[in-house]
Amino acid sequence: MGIQQVEGHAGKTSAPGQNHAGSKEFEDFIYLLSHDIRNSVRALLEVPQWIQDDLIEAGYRINEPLQENLALMNTHTRRLDRMLIDLLVYSRAGRMQVVKMVDISESIAIVLDQLTIPAGFEIDLNLKCEEIRMGDRDVLTLFSALVSNAVKHHDLREGKLEITTLKKSGDCVIVVSDDGPGIPEKYRERVFEVMTTLKPRDEVEGSGMGLACVRKIVEIYGGQVAWLSDPAQRGTSIELRFPI
């Protein structure tokens, strides 16, 4: 079983609280831009319904092509709103939160309660490292991205996801494994890039920000991320290491 190391953008990880000025300014810009644009997008989410209500009130019949166009407008507006939310999450990683020892089991429970997990999916937990030093919001973002990514890209109605944690060589090691289709080796670096998806959004809904958030959080807290799974086989297994 091979291990492929995934390096940060600069070829190294950053210690907690260590940010380059240019990067911080860019993230501040992304945060403000996403926040302001989202106010307009939330208003646009109401427009298709307003149009439909006005047409009905004026006595027009809503035919099938018009109904489809209104639905399409709604779909794309919701997709844009989701992208802006995920950009906000990405820009806030490592900021505006308290860094402390966080209970991993409790964090995963919160994430699973917030996500919609299909009935046919089984999630097994084997948590030997019980706490991790991280921002309380970042740990939720981390596990939410890992779990939702595994479920979203699974190609079967039933699947299995396993989250294992253990202490090793002074690190808290987190391994997330699934029995999905796997990720080809040539895409394993690309999936960590911002707004990158391997399938069209009409096939798999998503902003392409999940694993980008994972890598950013790993870098912020001085960790490492590696692939454990064989790209020639089904399933994906990813290992994260964080200093205790």
N, C-alpha and C positions, 0 to 999 in steps of 0.2 A: 504494500500500500504506500504510494508515494505521497510526499508532503510538498506542496508548493507554497512558498512564502509570498505573501502579498505585501509589498512595501508601500509606504505613504507617498504622497505626491513628490516630496523632496528626497525620497529614499530613506527616510528615517521617521521615527515617531516623535511626538512632542510630549514634554512633561506637562502635568496638570498646570493650568494657568499660564502656559507659555504660548503666546500668540504673536505672530508677526504683525506689525502695524498695518501693512497693506491689506492683509487678510482680514483683520478686524474691521477696517473701514469698508471693505467690500461686503462683509457679512452684515454690518450695520445698514448699508445701502439696500441689500436684499431684504432685510427685515422690514425696513420702512416702506420700500416699494411694494412688497407683498401685502403688507398690512393695509396700505392705502388702496391698492387695486382691489383687494378683496371686498372692501366696502361697496365698490361699484358692482362687483360680480354678484354679491348677495342680492343687490337690487335687481340685477338682470335675471336672477333665478325666478323672480315673480312675473317677468314680462310675458312668457308664453301663456300663463293662466289668465293674465289681464287681457291679452289679445283674444283668447277664446271666449272669455266672459263678455267682452265688448261686442264681438261678432254675434254671439247668441242673443244678446240684448237688442242688437240692431236688426234681428230677424234673419241673419244669414245661417245657412246650414253648414256645419263643419264637416266637409267631405273627407274621405280617407287620405288623399294626398296632403291636404292641409294639416290634418291631425298628425300625420307622419312627420311633416316639416316642423311642427311645433314640438313634437317629442324629440326630434333630432336637435333642435335648438336647446332644449332643456338638458339633453345628454351632454352636449359639448360644454355648456355653461357649468354644469356640475363637475365635469372633468377638470375644467380650468380652476374651479374653486378648490378641488382636491389637490391640484398641483400647488396652488398658493399656500394651502395649509401645510403641505409637506415642506415647502421652501421655508416657511416660518419655523417649523420644527428643526430643520437642518441648520438654519442661521442661529438658533438659540442653544444648540448643543454646547455644553460646557459653560453656559452663562446663566445668570439670573436664577441660581438655585444653590442649595446648601450641599456641599460635598461631605459625605459622612459614610459610616458603615451601614449598608442597606441590606435588609433581609431579602435574599434571592427568592425564597419560596413565596413570601408575601407579594413580591413584585410580579412574579409570574402569575399568581392568582388574580391580581388586578388586571393584568394584560388579557388573560383568558376570559375574564368577565366582560371586558370591553370589546373583544373581537367576536365575530360571528364564525364559529368553527362548524363546518358541515358535520352532520350526525354520523357519517361514516368514518370520521377520523378519530384515531386513538392517540392520545398524548401521554407519554410515560416520562416521569421525572425521577432522576436518581441524583440527589443533591448531597454530595459529601462536603463541598465547600459551601457553607450556609450564608456567608456574608461577603459583600464586595464593597470596596471604598469607591463611591461614585456619587454624582449628583442624583438626587431622588427622582428627578424627571428623566435624566439621561438613561437610567437603568430601565425605565419603562419603555422609552423609545427603542432601546437596544433589543429587548426581548420581543416587543411588538413587531419590529421590522423582521426579525429572524423567523418568528412563528408565522406571521401573515405571508411572508415571501414563500415559505415552504408549502403552505396550504394553497395559496393562490396559483402557484405554478405546477401543482400536482396534476397529472393527466388522468387520474382515475377518481371514481366517486368515493372510494375508500382508501385510506392511507394511514401511515403510522409516522409519528414524530417523536423523537426521543431527545430530551435535554438532560445532559449529564454535567455535573460540576465536581471538581476535586481539587485538592491542594497538591501542588507539585513544584519543587525547587523554588519555594518562596512566592509562587504565583497562584492565583485562582484561575483554574482552567475551566472553560465552558465549551462543551462540545454539543452542537445541535445537528442531529442526523435525521434524514427522512428517506422514504422509499419511493420518491418520485422519479421523474425521468432523468434527473441529473443535469449537470451543466458541462457542455463540451469544453475541453481544455483551452481552446482558442478564445473562449468568451470569459474565462475566469477572472481576468483582470478587468475586462470591460464592464462587467456587471457592478463594479464598485464605483463607476463614474456617475456623476450627477445626471439625472433625468435620462437614464439609459434603460431601455427595455429590449428584450430579445424577441418579443412577439408584438405584433400590432396591438394598439390599445383597444381595437374593436374585438380582438380575440381574448385578451387578458387585461382587464381594467386595472390601471395603476399609473402612478406618476413617474416611476423609475427612480425614486429617491430612497427607497428602503435600505438597500445595501450601501448606498453612499453615506447614509446616516450612521450605519454600523461602522464603516471604516473611519469616519470622522471621530466618532466616540472612542474607538480604539486608539487613534492617534493622540487625542486629547489626554487620555489617562495613561499614556506611556505603555500601551499594550502591543500585542502582535496578533495577527490573524493568519491562519493557514488552512489550506484545503487538505482534508485527509482522505477523501473518497477518490476512487479510481475513475477517471473520466470516461473510461470504456465501459463501465458498469452502470446499472441503474442506481439511483439514490445519490444524495448529496450529504456530505459530512464536513462541517466547518468547525475549526477550533479557534477559540479566542483565549488569549492569555493576558491577565492583568496583574500587576504587582499587588501583593497584599499589604 
